[in-house]
Amino acid sequence: MKQLTLAILTLFTLMGCKTTVQPSIHGALLLNDNAFPQYADVYVENQQEIFSLDDAAVEFARRGVASIHDPTDRMETLVRRIFDHTEFNLLYMSDANTTASETFKNRAANCLSMSIMTYSLAKEAGFSVRFQDIQIPEYWTRRDGFSLINGHVNLMLSPREPGVIHLLTDGYVVDFDPQDRRSNFPKRFITKDTVIAMFYNNKGADALLSEDYSTAYAYFREASIKAPNFVSTWVNLGILYRMSGLYDSAEKAYMHAIELKEDNLTAWENLAFLYEFTDRDEEARRIVARIERQRDDNPYYHFILGEQEFDEGNLAGALKHYRDALKLDKSKHEIYYGLAKTYYEMGDVRRSQLYFKKARDRSRSGQDQERYQGKLDLLSRRNSNI
């Protein structure tokens, strides 16, 4: 499987894990500062900068809830104001990795950055807040020719009043998910340090996609120090090493990720890619065969294969993979969009319109719905001119 898979925390965030075995190599030994001497010149945001809010954001957090006494009403009001596009025009952008203040100012961010901003706003409003990792199945998106594996985090808010005990056992969940509901997947609380590592990991992945290897290394390095057991950092660091020709370091980084979480298929997949790249074909084939058996019932696996075939101009192959994905899950708008764009390229406008409508109807994001409707309108205009 000739693809490079980055582990990136965007809209669905993270590939977090618990350590299942004691690593045989200490993480610090896997760092290679000498290979990226300019990393020290890269400015990396510290914890205070990531979570701090400017005066306008602090006022926003406090003003809307100051007169409300019921704790649940206060939480609901704050969250509603954040989501309220008429007052706070917050837009979703999967590649916008920004600090809390930047997110508030720009009104555009990805899931993680939105959650970081909301964490800080909720703290200012007087609530206790915890991050949750949602254990979703493997999910990919495509960006700049790369396959990005995504995860997801959300927030749980609860009242924080001295001397008062609230029997609100489940708290109030805030979830920035423009695609799908994740309530049925297992969850676990994660530390603030892990969230900071996720932020660094995303910034490093952005730099890696831009071929700014010194910046990528600086962020991955900080992520590995902040949360040494966060697997995605080691996978991405391995990719950076591989792309920099440091094949031995890449293999050690992948193996460290696998020691941290043995069933991390992204680490195994990139290890197989490295083996194939370095003419260890038999080892690569064994790994790929095992990965494909494990992924065969995952619709997103077939979807991303369709995306790759589409990017390469193999429309028949793309159509087959999209159909395989649809057989496994008929609820995902991305799959219908894949079919729609493939049929359009094949010249089958009728089927293209049909699947654009299905994609629009199954999307929960207003932005995606508008995008699909725009394509439908364009197709309608073209048909009327024929």
Phi, psi and omega in degrees: 000100188272081175215154177253123186246114175273142173264105187232143180262104180238236185298326184253358184034151155054157170238063182284166182198167168256147179289124181259337176222158178283120181300142180276343179240127177291137186305322183299331180288345181271351178282147184226073183299327184294334181283341182226066188299337182276000181300327183294341179273353182277129178276123179246127182299139176270177185301317181298319180291325180293321188256351185288154179239147175278177186299322181295321180291320178298317178297320178301316183293320187276323188296320188284343186239358188300325186265004183259127186267323182289126186298321179293319177298322179296315180296314181298321180295315179299312182296319179298321180293325178294319181280346186287108184291338181285333180256327183220093190284072183276120181252152180266128175224118188294335183253017179264095179260098189229158177288172182301313180294319179295319179297316179298319182287316185281335182059032177208132183191172172265182184303313183295314181294322174299318181292320177298314178299314182294323174305311182291320178298316180294323176297316178297328180279357174097021182255156167276140185222139175226145175273143176237136172267126178263122187275074182278157174296165179306132180220130183245152164229167180247139178204124177054037178082002179255151169266124181251125176272131187246155174233194181206136172233155169220186184238149170239120179261147174211156181296152176223091182230121182303131176079004182239130176253123179255130179274052179255081193293324185267346182072190182241116186271132176244122188227117177266089183225098182282357185255311199203160176269139185246015189296338184270356181269151178299152181228156171210146178288143178234156185280164176295325177298321178296320179296320177297319177298322177298317179299312178298320180299317178295317179296321177295320179295320176302315181294322179297318177297331179271004180062029174262083192289327178295316178294318178302314181296319180301316181287316178297323179299312180296322178297319181292330178282319183292319181218085186299337183263010177280107193297320186303325179301316183290326175297312182291325176296322176299319178297316177301314178298316181298316181290341179264005178082012181263073191291322179294317178295322179298314181298318180295322179294316178297316181295325176296317177300319181292324176296324178291322181211100190297331183264021177283100186292333178295319177296315178298318182297316179290330174296317178298319178299318179296317179298318178295319181295330182255024173064034173251062193297320184294318177297319179297315182298320180297318180294314182298319180299318179292320179298315183296324177297321182285331185266353191300331181262015177260115182300328181290334175296312179293324179299313183291329174296321176297319179298318180294318178296320179297315180300328181271001177084009178269086187290323179296317178294320178299315181300317180300313183292320177298319178295320176299319178296318182295326178298328183272333182205115182261012184256350188267122184293331181299324181294316178296323178296320176301315178296319182298312183290330178291314178297325178297315179295334178278354180089007180265083186293323182299311179291326177299314178298319180301315184281332172296320177296318178296320178297315179300315185291336182262355179277141176260355181264128177300323179296316179294320179299318178294322180296315180292321178296322178299321178291323177295318179297320180295317178296320180296318180295321180294321179294324182289338180271353181284000000 
